[in-house]
Amino acid sequence: MTLTEAQKKRLTALTFSEVYPHYVAKVVRKGRTEEELHQVIEWLTGYSVDEVKKHASDKVSFEHFFQEARVNPYASLVKGVICGYRVEEMEDPLCKLIRCLDKLVDELAKGKKMEKILREPSPQKAFNKG
């Protein structure tokens, strides 16, 4: 999915510090915890709680936030629609990561089990010897 330049500019102009308090408020309002939010962010970015809070207080752009991230190799398993866009069809890598984070936070707020949110490949089934 291709975003218009105006859509891309608006999305990438956001800072992590602008959005982070909304993430916290959303998950807490829905009965989840800030610790669970940090677990989700850590899974996607590799950032510790202290690093997340530092990025939030430093008012870094999402571009800078994701530039320094150690993006989880299983992030490509995050699929679905968020804000009217299908995550897996987004072409711009930065916009895709931003929407991927939005999708994970949305799943957390909707009560999805943490094991499902933190996607990992399922272990290969053992062959049935008979």
mmCIF file of the C-alpha atoms, coordinates in Angstrom:
data_MODEL
# 
_entry.id   MODEL 
# 
loop_
_atom_site.group_PDB 
_atom_site.id 
_atom_site.type_symbol 
_atom_site.label_atom_id 
_atom_site.label_alt_id 
_atom_site.label_comp_id 
_atom_site.label_asym_id 
_atom_site.label_entity_id 
_atom_site.label_seq_id 
_atom_site.pdbx_PDB_ins_code 
_atom_site.Cartn_x 
_atom_site.Cartn_y 
_atom_site.Cartn_z 
_atom_site.occupancy 
_atom_site.B_iso_or_equiv 
_atom_site.pdbx_formal_charge 
_atom_site.auth_seq_id 
_atom_site.auth_comp_id 
_atom_site.auth_asym_id 
_atom_site.auth_atom_id 
_atom_site.pdbx_PDB_model_num 
ATOM 1   C CA . MET A 1 1   ? 0.000  0.000   0.000  1.00 0.00 ? 1   MET A CA 1 
ATOM 2   C CA . THR A 1 2   ? 1.422  3.335   -1.016 1.00 0.00 ? 2   THR A CA 1 
ATOM 3   C CA . LEU A 1 3   ? 0.851  6.396   1.128  1.00 0.00 ? 3   LEU A CA 1 
ATOM 4   C CA . THR A 1 4   ? 0.623  9.821   -0.410 1.00 0.00 ? 4   THR A CA 1 
ATOM 5   C CA . GLU A 1 5   ? 3.537  12.105  0.383  1.00 0.00 ? 5   GLU A CA 1 
ATOM 6   C CA . ALA A 1 6   ? 1.255  14.179  2.635  1.00 0.00 ? 6   ALA A CA 1 
ATOM 7   C CA . GLN A 1 7   ? 0.166  11.078  4.594  1.00 0.00 ? 7   GLN A CA 1 
ATOM 8   C CA . LYS A 1 8   ? 3.760  9.898   4.903  1.00 0.00 ? 8   LYS A CA 1 
ATOM 9   C CA . LYS A 1 9   ? 4.960  13.323  6.026  1.00 0.00 ? 9   LYS A CA 1 
ATOM 10  C CA . ARG A 1 10  ? 2.202  13.615  8.641  1.00 0.00 ? 10  ARG A CA 1 
ATOM 11  C CA . LEU A 1 11  ? 2.940  10.148  10.043 1.00 0.00 ? 11  LEU A CA 1 
ATOM 12  C CA . THR A 1 12  ? 6.714  10.526  10.142 1.00 0.00 ? 12  THR A CA 1 
ATOM 13  C CA . ALA A 1 13  ? 6.516  14.034  11.617 1.00 0.00 ? 13  ALA A CA 1 
ATOM 14  C CA . LEU A 1 14  ? 5.133  12.606  14.864 1.00 0.00 ? 14  LEU A CA 1 
ATOM 15  C CA . THR A 1 15  ? 7.536  12.193  17.725 1.00 0.00 ? 15  THR A CA 1 
ATOM 16  C CA . PHE A 1 16  ? 7.609  9.145   19.930 1.00 0.00 ? 16  PHE A CA 1 
ATOM 17  C CA . SER A 1 17  ? 7.085  11.412  22.945 1.00 0.00 ? 17  SER A CA 1 
ATOM 18  C CA . GLU A 1 18  ? 3.817  12.714  21.456 1.00 0.00 ? 18  GLU A CA 1 
ATOM 19  C CA . VAL A 1 19  ? 2.408  9.231   20.957 1.00 0.00 ? 19  VAL A CA 1 
ATOM 20  C CA . TYR A 1 20  ? 3.827  7.326   23.950 1.00 0.00 ? 20  TYR A CA 1 
ATOM 21  C CA . PRO A 1 21  ? 1.463  8.886   26.564 1.00 0.00 ? 21  PRO A CA 1 
ATOM 22  C CA . HIS A 1 22  ? -1.478 7.922   24.343 1.00 0.00 ? 22  HIS A CA 1 
ATOM 23  C CA . TYR A 1 23  ? -0.220 4.337   24.184 1.00 0.00 ? 23  TYR A CA 1 
ATOM 24  C CA . VAL A 1 24  ? 0.034  4.242   27.990 1.00 0.00 ? 24  VAL A CA 1 
ATOM 25  C CA . ALA A 1 25  ? -3.410 5.796   28.489 1.00 0.00 ? 25  ALA A CA 1 
ATOM 26  C CA . LYS A 1 26  ? -5.029 3.447   25.973 1.00 0.00 ? 26  LYS A CA 1 
ATOM 27  C CA . VAL A 1 27  ? -3.706 0.220   27.449 1.00 0.00 ? 27  VAL A CA 1 
ATOM 28  C CA . VAL A 1 28  ? -4.301 1.269   31.068 1.00 0.00 ? 28  VAL A CA 1 
ATOM 29  C CA . ARG A 1 29  ? -7.857 2.395   30.260 1.00 0.00 ? 29  ARG A CA 1 
ATOM 30  C CA . LYS A 1 30  ? -8.481 -1.050  28.775 1.00 0.00 ? 30  LYS A CA 1 
ATOM 31  C CA . GLY A 1 31  ? -7.201 -2.879  31.876 1.00 0.00 ? 31  GLY A CA 1 
ATOM 32  C CA . ARG A 1 32  ? -3.660 -3.650  30.778 1.00 0.00 ? 32  ARG A CA 1 
ATOM 33  C CA . THR A 1 33  ? -0.474 -2.378  32.412 1.00 0.00 ? 33  THR A CA 1 
ATOM 34  C CA . GLU A 1 34  ? 2.330  -0.053  31.471 1.00 0.00 ? 34  GLU A CA 1 
ATOM 35  C CA . GLU A 1 35  ? 4.690  -2.977  32.100 1.00 0.00 ? 35  GLU A CA 1 
ATOM 36  C CA . GLU A 1 36  ? 2.880  -4.994  29.423 1.00 0.00 ? 36  GLU A CA 1 
ATOM 37  C CA . LEU A 1 37  ? 3.188  -2.043  27.053 1.00 0.00 ? 37  LEU A CA 1 
ATOM 38  C CA . HIS A 1 38  ? 6.927  -1.928  27.706 1.00 0.00 ? 38  HIS A CA 1 
ATOM 39  C CA . GLN A 1 39  ? 7.147  -5.655  27.030 1.00 0.00 ? 39  GLN A CA 1 
ATOM 40  C CA . VAL A 1 40  ? 5.474  -5.136  23.650 1.00 0.00 ? 40  VAL A CA 1 
ATOM 41  C CA . ILE A 1 41  ? 7.734  -2.197  22.760 1.00 0.00 ? 41  ILE A CA 1 
ATOM 42  C CA . GLU A 1 42  ? 10.802 -4.166  23.863 1.00 0.00 ? 42  GLU A CA 1 
ATOM 43  C CA . TRP A 1 43  ? 9.753  -7.131  21.729 1.00 0.00 ? 43  TRP A CA 1 
ATOM 44  C CA . LEU A 1 44  ? 9.504  -4.940  18.625 1.00 0.00 ? 44  LEU A CA 1 
ATOM 45  C CA . THR A 1 45  ? 12.454 -2.597  19.200 1.00 0.00 ? 45  THR A CA 1 
ATOM 46  C CA . GLY A 1 46  ? 14.833 -4.276  21.622 1.00 0.00 ? 46  GLY A CA 1 
ATOM 47  C CA . TYR A 1 47  ? 14.661 -1.205  23.885 1.00 0.00 ? 47  TYR A CA 1 
ATOM 48  C CA . SER A 1 48  ? 14.695 -1.614  27.650 1.00 0.00 ? 48  SER A CA 1 
ATOM 49  C CA . VAL A 1 49  ? 12.183 0.248   29.820 1.00 0.00 ? 49  VAL A CA 1 
ATOM 50  C CA . ASP A 1 50  ? 14.820 2.895   30.581 1.00 0.00 ? 50  ASP A CA 1 
ATOM 51  C CA . GLU A 1 51  ? 15.586 3.348   26.870 1.00 0.00 ? 51  GLU A CA 1 
ATOM 52  C CA . VAL A 1 52  ? 11.884 3.709   26.038 1.00 0.00 ? 52  VAL A CA 1 
ATOM 53  C CA . LYS A 1 53  ? 11.434 6.334   28.751 1.00 0.00 ? 53  LYS A CA 1 
ATOM 54  C CA . LYS A 1 54  ? 14.562 8.182   27.590 1.00 0.00 ? 54  LYS A CA 1 
ATOM 55  C CA . HIS A 1 55  ? 13.281 8.285   23.998 1.00 0.00 ? 55  HIS A CA 1 
ATOM 56  C CA . ALA A 1 56  ? 9.933  9.557   25.278 1.00 0.00 ? 56  ALA A CA 1 
ATOM 57  C CA . SER A 1 57  ? 11.548 12.295  27.361 1.00 0.00 ? 57  SER A CA 1 
ATOM 58  C CA . ASP A 1 58  ? 14.049 13.294  24.644 1.00 0.00 ? 58  ASP A CA 1 
ATOM 59  C CA . LYS A 1 59  ? 11.229 13.998  22.178 1.00 0.00 ? 59  LYS A CA 1 
ATOM 60  C CA . VAL A 1 60  ? 12.844 11.993  19.392 1.00 0.00 ? 60  VAL A CA 1 
ATOM 61  C CA . SER A 1 61  ? 11.187 11.501  16.040 1.00 0.00 ? 61  SER A CA 1 
ATOM 62  C CA . PHE A 1 62  ? 9.873  8.095   15.104 1.00 0.00 ? 62  PHE A CA 1 
ATOM 63  C CA . GLU A 1 63  ? 12.587 8.021   12.451 1.00 0.00 ? 63  GLU A CA 1 
ATOM 64  C CA . HIS A 1 64  ? 15.287 8.390   15.134 1.00 0.00 ? 64  HIS A CA 1 
ATOM 65  C CA . PHE A 1 65  ? 13.416 6.011   17.453 1.00 0.00 ? 65  PHE A CA 1 
ATOM 66  C CA . PHE A 1 66  ? 13.426 3.213   14.881 1.00 0.00 ? 66  PHE A CA 1 
ATOM 67  C CA . GLN A 1 67  ? 16.898 4.042   13.493 1.00 0.00 ? 67  GLN A CA 1 
ATOM 68  C CA . GLU A 1 68  ? 18.470 2.994   16.769 1.00 0.00 ? 68  GLU A CA 1 
ATOM 69  C CA . ALA A 1 69  ? 16.098 0.064   17.379 1.00 0.00 ? 69  ALA A CA 1 
ATOM 70  C CA . ARG A 1 70  ? 17.077 -3.565  17.115 1.00 0.00 ? 70  ARG A CA 1 
ATOM 71  C CA . VAL A 1 71  ? 13.902 -4.531  15.260 1.00 0.00 ? 71  VAL A CA 1 
ATOM 72  C CA . ASN A 1 72  ? 12.698 -8.032  16.051 1.00 0.00 ? 72  ASN A CA 1 
ATOM 73  C CA . PRO A 1 73  ? 13.215 -10.361 13.076 1.00 0.00 ? 73  PRO A CA 1 
ATOM 74  C CA . TYR A 1 74  ? 9.654  -11.640 13.599 1.00 0.00 ? 74  TYR A CA 1 
ATOM 75  C CA . ALA A 1 75  ? 8.135  -8.163  13.219 1.00 0.00 ? 75  ALA A CA 1 
ATOM 76  C CA . SER A 1 76  ? 7.120  -9.171  9.691  1.00 0.00 ? 76  SER A CA 1 
ATOM 77  C CA . LEU A 1 77  ? 4.619  -11.559 11.311 1.00 0.00 ? 77  LEU A CA 1 
ATOM 78  C CA . VAL A 1 78  ? 2.561  -8.559  12.489 1.00 0.00 ? 78  VAL A CA 1 
ATOM 79  C CA . LYS A 1 79  ? -0.344 -8.338  10.081 1.00 0.00 ? 79  LYS A CA 1 
ATOM 80  C CA . GLY A 1 80  ? -3.751 -6.773  9.975  1.00 0.00 ? 80  GLY A CA 1 
ATOM 81  C CA . VAL A 1 81  ? -5.450 -3.423  9.635  1.00 0.00 ? 81  VAL A CA 1 
ATOM 82  C CA . ILE A 1 82  ? -4.651 -0.412  11.796 1.00 0.00 ? 82  ILE A CA 1 
ATOM 83  C CA . CYS A 1 83  ? -5.867 3.121   11.123 1.00 0.00 ? 83  CYS A CA 1 
ATOM 84  C CA . GLY A 1 84  ? -7.362 1.921   7.847  1.00 0.00 ? 84  GLY A CA 1 
ATOM 85  C CA . TYR A 1 85  ? -4.083 0.521   6.502  1.00 0.00 ? 85  TYR A CA 1 
ATOM 86  C CA . ARG A 1 86  ? -3.020 -3.089  6.159  1.00 0.00 ? 86  ARG A CA 1 
ATOM 87  C CA . VAL A 1 87  ? 0.360  -3.283  7.931  1.00 0.00 ? 87  VAL A CA 1 
ATOM 88  C CA . GLU A 1 88  ? 1.852  -5.978  5.729  1.00 0.00 ? 88  GLU A CA 1 
ATOM 89  C CA . GLU A 1 89  ? 1.084  -4.015  2.537  1.00 0.00 ? 89  GLU A CA 1 
ATOM 90  C CA . MET A 1 90  ? 2.790  -0.787  3.562  1.00 0.00 ? 90  MET A CA 1 
ATOM 91  C CA . GLU A 1 91  ? 5.752  -0.020  1.304  1.00 0.00 ? 91  GLU A CA 1 
ATOM 92  C CA . ASP A 1 92  ? 7.610  2.632   3.289  1.00 0.00 ? 92  ASP A CA 1 
ATOM 93  C CA . PRO A 1 93  ? 9.743  0.847   5.933  1.00 0.00 ? 93  PRO A CA 1 
ATOM 94  C CA . LEU A 1 94  ? 9.431  3.595   8.580  1.00 0.00 ? 94  LEU A CA 1 
ATOM 95  C CA . CYS A 1 95  ? 5.670  3.964   8.160  1.00 0.00 ? 95  CYS A CA 1 
ATOM 96  C CA . LYS A 1 96  ? 5.363  0.174   8.322  1.00 0.00 ? 96  LYS A CA 1 
ATOM 97  C CA . LEU A 1 97  ? 7.253  0.064   11.642 1.00 0.00 ? 97  LEU A CA 1 
ATOM 98  C CA . ILE A 1 98  ? 5.150  2.884   13.107 1.00 0.00 ? 98  ILE A CA 1 
ATOM 99  C CA . ARG A 1 99  ? 1.924  1.111   12.129 1.00 0.00 ? 99  ARG A CA 1 
ATOM 100 C CA . CYS A 1 100 ? 3.341  -2.199  13.362 1.00 0.00 ? 100 CYS A CA 1 
ATOM 101 C CA . LEU A 1 101 ? 3.849  -0.637  16.799 1.00 0.00 ? 101 LEU A CA 1 
ATOM 102 C CA . ASP A 1 102 ? 0.335  0.835   16.637 1.00 0.00 ? 102 ASP A CA 1 
ATOM 103 C CA . LYS A 1 103 ? -1.059 -2.611  15.790 1.00 0.00 ? 103 LYS A CA 1 
ATOM 104 C CA . LEU A 1 104 ? 0.753  -4.292  18.696 1.00 0.00 ? 104 LEU A CA 1 
ATOM 105 C CA . VAL A 1 105 ? -0.503 -1.641  21.132 1.00 0.00 ? 105 VAL A CA 1 
ATOM 106 C CA . ASP A 1 106 ? -4.019 -2.039  19.746 1.00 0.00 ? 106 ASP A CA 1 
ATOM 107 C CA . GLU A 1 107 ? -3.900 -5.805  20.226 1.00 0.00 ? 107 GLU A CA 1 
ATOM 108 C CA . LEU A 1 108 ? -2.711 -5.312  23.807 1.00 0.00 ? 108 LEU A CA 1 
ATOM 109 C CA . ALA A 1 109 ? -5.535 -2.869  24.510 1.00 0.00 ? 109 ALA A CA 1 
ATOM 110 C CA . LYS A 1 110 ? -8.087 -5.266  23.002 1.00 0.00 ? 110 LYS A CA 1 
ATOM 111 C CA . GLY A 1 111 ? -7.085 -7.931  25.508 1.00 0.00 ? 111 GLY A CA 1 
ATOM 112 C CA . LYS A 1 112 ? -5.209 -10.270 23.215 1.00 0.00 ? 112 LYS A CA 1 
ATOM 113 C CA . LYS A 1 113 ? -2.990 -12.742 25.067 1.00 0.00 ? 113 LYS A CA 1 
ATOM 114 C CA . MET A 1 114 ? 0.640  -11.687 25.328 1.00 0.00 ? 114 MET A CA 1 
ATOM 115 C CA . GLU A 1 115 ? 1.819  -14.962 23.730 1.00 0.00 ? 115 GLU A CA 1 
ATOM 116 C CA . LYS A 1 116 ? -0.189 -14.063 20.615 1.00 0.00 ? 116 LYS A CA 1 
ATOM 117 C CA . ILE A 1 117 ? 0.970  -10.444 20.532 1.00 0.00 ? 117 ILE A CA 1 
ATOM 118 C CA . LEU A 1 118 ? 4.647  -11.373 20.830 1.00 0.00 ? 118 LEU A CA 1 
ATOM 119 C CA . ARG A 1 119 ? 4.739  -13.420 17.688 1.00 0.00 ? 119 ARG A CA 1 
ATOM 120 C CA . GLU A 1 120 ? 7.267  -16.183 17.537 1.00 0.00 ? 120 GLU A CA 1 
ATOM 121 C CA . PRO A 1 121 ? 7.340  -18.951 14.977 1.00 0.00 ? 121 PRO A CA 1 
ATOM 122 C CA . SER A 1 122 ? 5.632  -22.079 16.149 1.00 0.00 ? 122 SER A CA 1 
ATOM 123 C CA . PRO A 1 123 ? 7.997  -24.972 16.780 1.00 0.00 ? 123 PRO A CA 1 
ATOM 124 C CA . GLN A 1 124 ? 8.169  -27.536 14.028 1.00 0.00 ? 124 GLN A CA 1 
ATOM 125 C CA . LYS A 1 125 ? 5.856  -30.411 14.816 1.00 0.00 ? 125 LYS A CA 1 
ATOM 126 C CA . ALA A 1 126 ? 7.588  -33.665 15.450 1.00 0.00 ? 126 ALA A CA 1 
ATOM 127 C CA . PHE A 1 127 ? 6.999  -36.316 12.849 1.00 0.00 ? 127 PHE A CA 1 
ATOM 128 C CA . ASN A 1 128 ? 4.592  -38.962 13.924 1.00 0.00 ? 128 ASN A CA 1 
ATOM 129 C CA . LYS A 1 129 ? 6.461  -42.237 13.799 1.00 0.00 ? 129 LYS A CA 1 
ATOM 130 C CA . GLY A 1 130 ? 4.141  -45.135 13.400 1.00 0.00 ? 130 GLY A CA 1 
# 
